[in-house]
Structure formats: C-alpha cells, structure tokens
Amino acid sequence: MRIIEFDRIKDAVCAMCGQAACDLPDDVLAALQRAKSGETSDLGREFFDQYLLNSQIARKERLPLCQDTGFAVFFVQMGSEVMLDHGTVKEAINAGVREGYKKFFLRKSIVADPLFDRKNTFDNTPAVVHLEQVPGDKLHLTLAPKGGGSENMSALRMLKPSEGRQGVVDFVVNAVVSAGGNPCPPTIVGVGIGGTMEYAAYMAKKALLRKVGENSPDERYAALEAEILEKINASGVGPQGLGGQTTALAVNIEFHPCHLASMPVAVNLNCHAARHAEVEL
C-alpha cells in the first residue's frame, strides 16, 4: 500500500488551478492555428487572431484566458493501492481549489445553493469530483474548468433505439447549431452515447479531455465523429456565432453499453479556450 500526503495533493491541485486558467494546451493552440488557415471569413480570421493573441498574453502575464474561470471539475483515477495519510481525496481537492483560486486571483463563481440561497461561497468550492478506482499505486488528477456559457448549452435526450445513427447525428448537430454564439465557438463537442441518463452526461464531459485531433479508436465512432463535425461546420455558425467555416474544432464521442429499451445521448460543449491541466502523483 502506498501513502500519499494530503498536502501533496492539495499543493498539486493549487498549481493546476493556475495552469489550467492561464495555459491553453498545445493541442488546442494547434487546432486554432489550423482552423485559422482554413477559415474563409475575414471576421472569422480576425477572431482566430484574437484567440491566439489572448493565449500568448495569458501565458506570458499569468492572466486567466477567460474572466469566467469556471466550475472546478476533476476527473480522478485513484489506484487501488493508494491511501492518504489523512482525510479524503475530495477534501484534499477542495482544499487545493480554495488555495488556488485565491493565490492566482481567479474569479469565484460557485453559489452555495442552486435555488433558494444563491450566495457565493467565495472560494470556488465545492468542486465536482468524478472519482474512479483503478489498479496500481498512482493518483492521476485532471482538472477541466467549466465556464457557464458553454455549460449552459449542454443537452440530453433519451432517444428511441429505432432512431439509430441518424437520430444521433440530427440531435447533436441541432444542439450545437442551436447554441449559436453562446458557447463562444469554435467549440469542442463532447458526446456521450449509451449507459444511463447520468452516465451519458458524464461521458460527454469526459470526452472533452481527449486531445483535439485524436479520433475514437473504434472506426465506427470515428466515422460518426467526422460526419457530425462536417455537418456542424457546414452550418455557417462560425467563430463567435458570426459566420464562417469553423463552428467546431472537434467532435469526441464516448460510448457505453445500455438498456435494450434506451439510447441516451448527451452533448457537452467546451468553448475555444478548452482549458485543462493534469498531474500524476
């Protein structure tokens, strides 16, 4: 059994908050540069210039890429041979978020109650933590801050199995096109197919972690990703919803077995500033 110190996790999470807020991942930067070179809209190209300049300033000046520094969403793989010296992984993560959002002057956006007591917690906690136990003695943490603009454009539908492939294509394309400029396109489109209602939504968000340009390892789903992406970009929504060829940078699909009577499909969007950070302890 391997013991990892609570404070080591907290300190790692604190650093991840700053990294995710200020450093756009290399795969996203490369995708934006490719999209700019293929964009025929003059206004669209101007937006890409601004996206790329913004990323340079954020990295150099250690300033957030976006004023909405997001809900702190963590995907955690905890080895079965890992223990903490005290406390829990979730407690350590929340301690790190509190420290990180204060240290790096990140906007605190979380309210204590969704309906009756919408008062800011003033430390951006509690985080959302998806915890998975895996074999081994490592602890892998991935932070994907989620802004309200893109998160609000999420969609879920319980399709009839008879709607098949075309039903999935139509639902996903309509969800992205209907969102227009709200999620700050070009977006990365996460899609979860199968499982149950809540698991489809989880898969859709997890799909956003895949590097831009990496297709599904299943050829059938890779072809589906390509078809949906082509249809989305043919819509003309374009950067910031103001027209152009590039409405999405990628469509990433995750899938899971499901009940024979069901076919859940969920869509979760990430704006062009697809932020994330990860560490393994």
Order of alpha helices (4+ residues) and beta strands (2+ residues): beta-alpha-alpha-alpha-beta-beta-alpha-beta-beta-alpha-beta-alpha-beta-alpha-alpha-beta-beta-beta
